[in-house]
Amino acid sequence: MVLEVGRPIAADVEKQLGKPARVISYPRAVVEQEYPIIIKEVYQAVRELASGGQEVTLVLSGPVALNFMLGQAIGLGHFKVLVYQFSAGAYRPVPPLRREDLF
């Protein structure tokens, strides 16, 4: 699944990782008042894709605050989500954070 805010990334993600199951696209600057709408859309898509215990691969491009709020909404342990980020010219998985890593 791809969330692209501000600039399109879905084509690059498809080249590197394959066709995403879902693309949520806001290829423009968004204002903070739109964050709840975007977060709800992404949350519902993750919930749908994760039904039955499936792991969801999520590639994010957008404002840090929006992505942070999305992480709050999804929370640790509610869904199996593998996050990818762009690093050194490619989309790479970020090691999952576990509750025991925090304490």
ZIPERA-V825145 format. One record per residue. RES is the residue in one small letter. SS is DSSP state (h for helix, s for strand, l for the rest). PSI is psi as a letter, one per 20 degrees, with the letter a starting at -180 (* if undefined). NEAR is the number of other ideal C-beta (glycine too) atoms within 10 Angstrom. Layout:
<<RES:SS:PSI:NEAR> <RES:SS:PSI:NEAR>>
This chain:
<<m:l:q:20> <v:s:p:24> <l:s:o:26> <e:s:o:20> <v:s:p:23> <g:l:h:14> <r:l:q:12> <p:l:p:15> <i:l:i:22> <a:h:h:19> <a:h:g:11> <d:h:g:16> <v:h:g:22> <e:h:g:13> <k:h:g:9> <q:h:h:14> <l:h:i:15> <g:l:r:9> <k:l:p:8> <p:l:q:17> <a:l:h:13> <r:l:q:16> <v:s:p:18> <i:s:o:17> <s:s:p:14> <y:s:m:19> <p:l:l:12> <r:l:r:8> <a:l:p:10> <v:l:q:15> <v:l:q:6> <e:h:h:10> <q:h:i:7> <e:h:i:13> <y:h:g:17> <p:h:h:12> <i:h:g:11> <i:h:g:19> <i:h:g:19> <k:h:g:11> <e:h:g:14> <v:h:g:23> <y:h:g:15> <q:h:h:11> <a:h:g:18> <v:h:g:22> <r:h:g:13> <e:h:g:13> <l:h:h:18> <a:l:i:17> <s:h:p:9> <g:h:j:5> <g:h:j:7> <q:l:q:11> <e:s:p:12> <v:s:p:19> <t:s:p:19> <l:s:p:23> <v:s:p:23> <l:s:p:22> <s:s:o:22> <g:l:a:20> <p:l:q:16> <v:h:g:8> <a:h:g:10> <l:h:g:22> <n:h:h:19> <f:h:g:10> <m:h:h:16> <l:h:g:21> <g:h:h:15> <q:h:g:10> <a:h:g:14> <i:h:g:20> <g:l:r:9> <l:l:p:14> <g:l:i:8> <h:l:h:12> <f:l:q:18> <k:s:o:13> <v:s:p:19> <l:s:o:13> <v:s:p:18> <y:s:q:18> <q:s:q:13> <f:s:p:15> <s:s:p:10> <a:l:l:5> <g:l:j:7> <a:s:q:11> <y:s:p:18> <r:s:q:11> <p:s:q:13> <v:l:p:12> <p:l:p:8> <p:l:q:12> <l:l:p:11> <r:l:q:10> <r:h:g:8> <e:h:h:6> <d:h:h:9> <l:h:h:7> <f:l:*:5>>
